[in-house]
Amino acid sequence: MTLKDWINNKFGERGIAKAARFLGYPYKTVIAWANLERFPRPAAQEIITLKSGGAVNINHWRAVFLNAEHERKATL
């Protein structure tokens, strides 16, 4: 499960602000992670894993992020 999937499941489709408060990160940071614009550093990855109860699969999320990044670069 990606971060966006977890947010949608736990907080609803408009729950990024709630998720940001729950995770302890700024709204803009969490929205960038959820929209695959940025990927969190290892310490934040650990916090996300712990606070999601292991629901966010970092390796799967990373693969989805890298694929999206590759697609973005291919369209430039």
C-alpha positions in Angstrom: 0.0 0.0 0.0 1.3 3.5 -0.8 0.9 6.5 1.5 -1.9 7.8 -0.6 -3.8 4.5 -0.4 -3.3 4.5 3.4 -4.5 8.1 3.8 -7.6 7.3 1.7 -8.4 4.2 3.8 -7.7 5.7 7.2 -8.7 9.4 6.7 -10.8 9.5 3.5 -10.1 10.9 0.1 -9.8 14.5 1.6 -7.9 13.4 4.6 -4.4 14.7 3.8 -4.5 17.4 6.5 -5.6 14.9 9.1 -2.9 12.5 8.0 -0.3 15.3 8.2 -1.2 16.1 11.7 -1.3 12.4 12.7 2.2 11.8 11.1 3.6 15.1 12.5 4.7 16.5 9.1 3.7 19.7 7.3 0.6 19.5 5.0 2.7 20.5 1.9 5.2 17.7 2.6 2.6 15.0 3.0 0.7 16.1 -0.1 4.0 16.0 -2.1 4.7 12.5 -0.8 1.1 11.3 -1.5 1.2 12.8 -5.0 4.5 11.2 -5.8 6.3 14.5 -6.2 8.8 13.7 -3.5 9.8 10.7 -1.5 10.5 10.8 2.3 13.9 10.4 3.8 14.7 7.2 5.8 13.7 8.6 9.2 10.4 9.8 7.8 9.9 6.4 6.1 10.3 4.7 9.5 7.8 7.0 11.2 5.3 6.4 8.4 5.8 2.7 8.7 5.3 2.8 12.5 2.4 5.2 12.6 0.6 3.3 9.8 1.0 0.0 11.7 3.0 -1.4 8.8 0.2 -0.8 6.3 2.4 1.5 4.1 4.8 -0.8 2.2 7.8 1.4 1.6 9.3 -0.8 -1.1 6.1 -0.9 -3.1 5.6 2.8 -2.6 9.2 3.5 -3.7 8.6 1.4 -6.9 5.5 3.4 -7.7 7.3 6.7 -7.0 10.3 5.7 -9.2 7.9 4.6 -12.0 6.1 8.0 -11.8 9.4 9.8 -11.8 10.5 7.9 -14.9 7.2 8.8 -16.6 7.7 12.5 -15.8 11.2 12.5 -17.2 10.1 10.7 -20.3 7.5 13.4 -21.1 10.1 16.2 -20.9 
